[in-house]
Amino acid sequence: MQTKKNVAIVGSGLVGSLLAIYLRKQGHSVTVFDRRPDVRKVEFSGRSINLAMSNRGWKALGVVGIEKEIRKLALPLDKRAMHVEGEPVYYQKYGEEGEAIYSISRGVLNRKMIDLAEKEGTQFKFEEKVWEVDMPNARLYTGESEKSNWEEYQFDLIFGADGAFSRVRHKMQRQSRFNYSQHFIDVGYKELTILPNEDGTHKLDSSSFHIWPRGNFMLIAMPNLDGTFTCTLFLPFEGEVSFESIKSEQDADVFFETYFSDIKDEISNLKKDFFRNPTSAMVTIKCFPWSYYDKITLVGDSAHAIVPFYGQGMNAGFEDISVLNEKMDKYGNDWQKIFEEYQTERKPNADAIAELSYRNFMEMSSKTADPKFLLSKKIEKKFAQEHPDLWTPLYSRVTFSDKAYSEALKIGDYQREIMDEVMKIPNIEEKWDSREVEEKIISLIRK
């Protein structure tokens, strides 16, 4: 146990709530501030992309003994279901037998995490916006507006867990030699819903992550416990086929009939959601340093927001907390050492998963409909099954292990070079499962 500190966390989202549980387990007094209302008392905003919990997330939950409780909220998905135009649905297993990602509603999980943090003794202050941070003295100032009278709070430590547009990070950006970048992609997203059958069952296979790849846009669907699917349409903001081009229900009818005819029975509901729910942007944010001496540090999206195409945003944020906890156990009350080693270790991994997430968008939207790409994945999977000591696919390395993201990126680039050479073998379509291909991969690995 560390010496008790009076700690503030700005942000009551998934990462902030988990951090509160960890800090309470370490014996600290914890207050969480959030400018939003209590999510347990309001309807979610229609900006959600369902979460895909994987090994890193489960590991972080397990350390504080809440994994079993959260698993009750999740549905295991062991494969992708590819809805390619003009083709039967094609299923791609994610990993080995028993390996799966877990679909969880963001709203349901966030409410549960706040409940669990409160149960541990965390105090939550909702609808209390932080306007100013006195970093050298670890003070927060909150109020109704920037010009209203502010209330001052004194703490020993402050953690910024307030998302991609963090107020805490904004204050840190004013410091000398603070590096910061943000990059919006030209594709936005909109949440849609597929309702259950009349008997409450799912309309699509409930153990699959469904993808409709359509080149420069796509639709995904992930199941919920109540029989619904949370769908996310990723579409360019502008252009011939874009959010801008769909102005009326008639436009939406034509769009869904043209590109997603296999779910035309659900289109009326999708159409209503299309005009009711907001169109949201996606951003990658990188910054450094994450910490201010021994007083303040950033976690989760505040430090490293990424696009959602590897399903690792939450998992990476949860891993931040478990790594931070390891440093607390290692260095006791030396918070400067804790923060310094935490940010030094996590920064390269945050950059790596940002790169992998962007690449995966290209793979999911266009390459998954490419026969050559699908064949390369088939070859890779077969080789990995026969030679697990020589090959772990990149997706498995990221999703079903807790090895460093930076290591996964490096090895993944090396494996991609090998597969590019393999796909140059003449008549690869006929001999993909031959001894010749197997020996070619082994020779390239041993070069």
Secondary structure, DSSP 8 states (H G I E B T S, - for coil): -----EEEEE--SHHHHHHHHHHHHTT-EEEEEESS--GGGS---S----EEE-HHHHHHHHHTT-HHHHHTT-EEE-EEEE--TTS--EEEE-SSTT--EEEE-HHHHHHHHHHHHHHTT-EEEES-EEEEEETTTTEEEEESSTTS--EEEE-SEEEE-S-TT-HHHHHHTTSTT-EEEEEE-SEEEEEEEE---TTS--SS-TTEEEEEE-SS-EEEEEE-TTS-EEEEEEEESSSSSSTTT--SHHHHHHHHHHH-GGGGGGHHHHHHHHHHS--B--EEEEEE--EETTTEEE-THHHH---STTS-HHHHHHHHHHHHHHHHHHHTT-HHHHHHHHHHHHHHHHHHHHHHHHHHHHHHHTGGG-HHHHHHHHHHHHHHHH-TTT---HHHHHHS--S-HHHHHHHHHHHHHHHHHHTTSTTHHHHTTSHHHHHHHHHHHT-
